Amino acid sequence: MTASTIITYAELLADGGTPGWVKDAVERHRRSEMYRNAVSADNYFRQRNETIAAFTKMLFTAQGAEVRDFTASSLRMASNFFRRLNVQRCMYSLGKGVSFVDVGESGEDVTKAKLGPRFDDDVKQIGINALIHGISFPFWNLDHVDVFTASEFAPIWDEQTGALMAGIRFWRLDPYHPLNAVLYEQDGYTVYKAGSADGSDMALVEPKRAYKVTYAEVPADGLKLAVDAENYSRLPIVPIWGSDAHQSTLVGLRESIDAYDLIKSGLANDVQDCAEIYWIVENAGGMTDADLQRYIDRLKLTHVASANTEDGGGIKPYVQEVPYAARKEVLTTIKADMYEDFGALDVHTVAAGATNDHIDAAYQPMDEEADEFERHIREGIMDLLALQGIVDTPVFTRNRVSNLKEQVEVVMAEAAYLDDETVLRKLPNVTPDEVAEILRRKDAEAAERMAALPPALRQNAVGEDAGEEAGEEAGEE
């Protein structure tokens, strides 16, 4: 077995996809950097900071014995930066859904109608996985999209071209239940299952079958028989990267998140610790830890302490001040650096009532990151469309805040030179569906007014409209 964690198509062709090979391929993928980053990214996305979760405070007794997980202030506070930053980048481009260039005669989105009602939500899932895992694997499953992630899908690459040639999706309910696996190839898919939790007895469950199977029901007994089987022109799984870096957004960002969470947790712990009075008991070297604890407990209860001052004994109270200002400044700096490095927008930096010029300037880093992100999503969607023989280009509408009043004022200042439909489409607070409905109502009202006119006036009105159209055509010639 090779030491490489990258699984190649040549290996699959040489082995033939036996149960043992499938098991080994899954284990190799689990050792890969892609898988390990994906698992960590899932934890951080769920606001579970692995670093502070593994952090353990240690205390040494007077006798030198080590004490772990003691009860003194051990707060572990995890921030939500990783989810916030990635959701912002994803929804900035995909929050308003996807539209396509090809439209029908009545203005409907012809391509989108063929992709099912879930397509917008599926694309958002593709986008967020492509960001946090570095890559996403959408599978065109006959009439809809199933989204596979790097934490459940082992890609099999062509070692010459780097193209995705096959892949294994694997899953289990928990470590105590059997491992399931499906090998996807260009000419069909094969199902495997292990009876044990470790997957050592991986076995074939269903032999290879085509992706598109047509069934016919036998009237006599109601059974369904496969009468036709067909595959796609290529593997119906498309790899979509989140950026040119081809890696999880957690890479490089994790250290900043860890530093922020550790400092914030430390600050909270210090506030709790320093809220109490510390007692220094002098000349008490002969007392054990238990004796000291009983002594302090009695002091807190009676507020009276006895000390043998003649022999150098004594007890003194101390109160510590929390270094709040310095840590707060560090937290503010780390947060600002994370937003800047990620190319995200911290809305608190945009003043209320800012002009659109100032807002556009604040969005410039997000626009640059969105251009790269949308390019990969666009190419991936076009590959999915090609599986169905559709040639079209997806269009994204960026979801950003703006000074609506200023935008409306600009549009209305230009309204005298534009037709009604153009004015409506430029208004930021009117959706495309509302535009179509408003135009439909205006046409219906115009038709009703025309029908209410006497026949002579109606004929004159129609003649004037025809004359204006003829005049416009003559002027163009």
Secondary structure as the mmCIF struct_conf table of DSSP 4:
data_model
#
loop_
_struct_conf.conf_type_id
_struct_conf.id
_struct_conf.beg_label_comp_id
_struct_conf.beg_label_asym_id
_struct_conf.beg_label_seq_id
_struct_conf.end_label_comp_id
_struct_conf.end_label_asym_id
_struct_conf.end_label_seq_id
BEND BEND1 ALA A 3 ALA A 3
BEND BEND2 THR A 5 THR A 5
STRN STRN1 ILE A 7 THR A 8
HELX_RH_AL_P HELX_RH_AL_P1 TYR A 9 ASP A 15
HELX_RH_AL_P HELX_RH_AL_P2 PRO A 19 ARG A 30
TURN_TY1_P TURN_TY1_P1 ARG A 31 ARG A 31
BEND BEND3 SER A 32 SER A 32
HELX_RH_AL_P HELX_RH_AL_P3 GLU A 33 PHE A 45
TURN_TY1_P TURN_TY1_P2 ARG A 46 GLN A 47
HELX_RH_AL_P HELX_RH_AL_P4 GLU A 50 ALA A 54
STRN STRN2 MET A 58 PHE A 60
TURN_TY1_P TURN_TY1_P3 ALA A 62 GLN A 63
STRN STRN3 GLU A 66 ARG A 68
BEND BEND4 ASP A 69 ASP A 69
BEND BEND5 THR A 71 SER A 73
HELX_LH_PP_P HELX_LH_PP_P1 MET A 77 SER A 79
HELX_RH_AL_P HELX_RH_AL_P5 PHE A 81 LEU A 94
TURN_TY1_P TURN_TY1_P4 GLY A 95 LYS A 96
STRN STRN4 VAL A 98 PHE A 100
BEND BEND6 VAL A 101 VAL A 101
STRN STRN5 VAL A 103 VAL A 103
TURN_TY1_P TURN_TY1_P5 GLU A 105 SER A 106
BEND BEND7 GLY A 107 GLY A 107
STRN STRN6 ASP A 109 ASP A 109
HELX_RH_AL_P HELX_RH_AL_P6 VAL A 110 ALA A 113
TURN_TY1_P TURN_TY1_P6 LYS A 114 LYS A 114
BEND BEND8 LEU A 115 LEU A 115
TURN_TY1_P TURN_TY1_P7 PRO A 117 ARG A 118
HELX_RH_AL_P HELX_RH_AL_P7 PHE A 119 ILE A 132
BEND BEND9 HIS A 133 GLY A 134
STRN STRN7 ILE A 135 ASN A 141
TURN_TY1_P TURN_TY1_P8 LEU A 142 ASP A 143
STRN STRN8 HIS A 144 THR A 149
TURN_TY1_P TURN_TY1_P9 ALA A 150 GLU A 152
STRN STRN9 PHE A 153 TRP A 157
TURN_TY1_P TURN_TY1_P10 GLU A 159 THR A 161
STRN STRN10 LEU A 164 TRP A 171
BEND BEND10 LEU A 173 ASP A 174
TURN_TY1_P TURN_TY1_P11 PRO A 175 TYR A 176
BEND BEND11 HIS A 177 HIS A 177
STRN STRN11 ASN A 180 GLU A 185
TURN_TY1_P TURN_TY1_P12 GLN A 186 ASP A 187
STRN STRN12 GLY A 188 ALA A 194
BEND BEND12 GLY A 195 SER A 196
TURN_TY1_P TURN_TY1_P13 ALA A 197 ASP A 198
TURN_TY1_P TURN_TY1_P14 SER A 200 ASP A 201
STRN STRN13 MET A 202 ARG A 209
BEND BEND13 TYR A 211 TYR A 211
STRN STRN14 LYS A 212 GLU A 217
TURN_TY1_P TURN_TY1_P15 PRO A 219 ASP A 221
STRN STRN15 LYS A 224 GLU A 230
BEND BEND14 SER A 233 ARG A 234
BEND BEND15 PRO A 236 PRO A 236
STRN STRN16 ILE A 237 ILE A 237
STRN STRN17 ILE A 240 TRP A 241
BEND BEND16 GLY A 242 SER A 243
TURN_TY1_P TURN_TY1_P16 ASP A 244 ALA A 245
BEND BEND17 GLN A 247 GLN A 247
TURN_TY1_P TURN_TY1_P17 THR A 249 LEU A 253
HELX_RH_AL_P HELX_RH_AL_P8 ARG A 254 CYS A 274
TURN_TY1_P TURN_TY1_P18 ALA A 275 ALA A 275
BEND BEND18 GLU A 276 GLU A 276
STRN STRN18 TYR A 278 GLU A 282
TURN_TY1_P TURN_TY1_P19 ASN A 283 ASN A 283
TURN_TY1_P TURN_TY1_P20 GLY A 285 GLY A 286
HELX_RH_AL_P HELX_RH_AL_P9 ASP A 289 THR A 302
BEND BEND19 HIS A 303 HIS A 303
HELX_RH_3T_P HELX_RH_3T_P1 THR A 309 ASP A 311
TURN_TY1_P TURN_TY1_P21 GLY A 312 GLY A 312
STRN STRN19 GLY A 314 TYR A 318
HELX_LH_PP_P HELX_LH_PP_P2 GLN A 320 VAL A 322
HELX_RH_AL_P HELX_RH_AL_P10 TYR A 324 PHE A 342
TURN_TY1_P TURN_TY1_P22 GLY A 343 GLY A 343
HELX_RH_3T_P HELX_RH_3T_P2 VAL A 347 THR A 349
BEND BEND20 VAL A 350 VAL A 350
HELX_LH_PP_P HELX_LH_PP_P3 ALA A 351 ALA A 351
TURN_TY1_P TURN_TY1_P23 ALA A 352 GLY A 353
HELX_RH_AL_P HELX_RH_AL_P11 ASN A 356 LEU A 387
TURN_TY1_P TURN_TY1_P24 GLN A 388 GLY A 389
STRN STRN20 PRO A 394 PHE A 396
HELX_RH_AL_P HELX_RH_AL_P12 LEU A 404 GLU A 414
HELX_RH_3T_P HELX_RH_3T_P3 ALA A 415 TYR A 417
BEND BEND21 LEU A 418 LEU A 418
HELX_RH_AL_P HELX_RH_AL_P13 ASP A 420 LYS A 426
TURN_TY1_P TURN_TY1_P25 PRO A 428 ASN A 429
BEND BEND22 VAL A 430 VAL A 430
HELX_RH_AL_P HELX_RH_AL_P14 PRO A 432 ALA A 452
BEND BEND23 LEU A 453 LEU A 453
HELX_RH_AL_P HELX_RH_AL_P15 PRO A 455 GLU A 476
#
